[in-house]
Amino acid sequence: METIFNVINPFFSQKWKFCKQAENTICYRNKTDEFVVTMLPKTGGIEITIPLKEVVYKNTFYNLNTAIEYMKMHLNYYDLN
């Protein structure tokens, strides 16, 4: 989990507040939205929950690079607005 945190933390600007929810879960919150990253120890997957307008959307990745690109893509939405 520490590896994932060290890799993704620089992508979140100061408007996002880091919070650790559980042993295998971290999240970043702003005023209205929340990104949640959960390590799935049994499968080795990385579950990412993102806000899409008024819907919360989950996706599971088994490759760290793919998971990071997915998060960066969605974080770009916030940088544009």
C-alpha positions as CSV (number, residue, x, y, z in Angstrom):
1,M,0.0,0.0,0.0
2,E,2.9,2.3,0.7
3,T,4.2,1.9,-2.8
4,I,0.9,2.9,-4.3
5,F,0.7,5.9,-2.0
6,N,4.2,7.0,-2.9
7,V,3.4,6.7,-6.6
8,I,-0.1,8.4,-6.7
9,N,0.3,11.0,-4.0
10,P,2.1,13.5,-6.3
11,F,-0.8,13.5,-8.8
12,F,-3.2,14.9,-6.2
13,S,-3.1,18.7,-5.9
14,Q,-3.4,20.6,-2.7
15,K,-7.2,20.8,-3.1
16,W,-7.3,17.1,-2.3
17,K,-7.0,16.0,1.3
18,F,-5.4,12.6,2.0
19,C,-7.1,10.2,4.5
20,K,-6.4,6.6,5.3
21,Q,-9.6,4.7,5.8
22,A,-8.4,1.2,6.6
23,E,-5.3,-1.0,6.4
24,N,-5.6,-1.6,2.7
25,T,-7.5,1.6,1.7
26,I,-6.5,5.2,1.2
27,C,-8.6,8.0,-0.1
28,Y,-8.3,11.6,-1.3
29,R,-11.2,14.0,-0.8
30,N,-12.0,17.5,-2.0
31,K,-15.1,19.5,-1.1
32,T,-17.5,17.3,-3.0
33,D,-15.8,14.2,-4.3
34,E,-13.6,11.3,-3.2
35,F,-11.1,9.0,-4.9
36,V,-10.6,5.7,-3.0
37,V,-7.8,3.2,-3.7
38,T,-8.0,-0.3,-2.2
39,M,-5.5,-3.1,-2.4
40,L,-7.1,-6.5,-2.7
41,P,-4.6,-8.8,-1.0
42,K,-6.2,-12.1,-2.1
43,T,-6.2,-11.2,-5.8
44,G,-3.4,-8.7,-6.0
45,G,-5.8,-6.2,-7.6
46,I,-6.0,-2.5,-7.1
47,E,-9.6,-1.3,-6.8
48,I,-10.2,2.4,-7.7
49,T,-13.4,4.1,-6.9
50,I,-13.9,7.4,-8.6
51,P,-16.6,10.0,-8.7
52,L,-18.3,10.4,-12.1
53,K,-20.7,13.3,-11.7
54,E,-23.3,12.0,-9.3
55,V,-22.3,8.3,-9.6
56,V,-19.5,6.5,-7.8
57,Y,-17.7,4.1,-10.2
58,K,-15.4,1.2,-9.3
59,N,-12.9,-0.5,-11.5
60,T,-10.3,-3.1,-10.6
61,F,-6.8,-3.3,-12.1
62,Y,-4.0,-5.9,-11.9
63,N,-1.3,-3.7,-13.3
64,L,-0.1,-0.7,-11.2
65,N,0.8,1.4,-14.3
66,T,-2.7,0.9,-15.8
67,A,-4.3,1.9,-12.5
68,I,-2.1,5.1,-12.3
69,E,-3.0,6.1,-15.9
70,Y,-6.7,5.6,-15.1
71,M,-6.5,7.8,-12.0
72,K,-4.5,10.5,-13.9
73,M,-7.1,10.5,-16.6
74,H,-9.9,11.2,-14.2
75,L,-7.8,13.7,-12.2
76,N,-7.3,15.7,-15.4
77,Y,-11.0,16.4,-15.3
78,Y,-10.6,18.4,-12.1
79,D,-7.6,20.3,-13.4
80,L,-9.6,21.5,-16.4
81,N,-12.5,22.8,-14.2
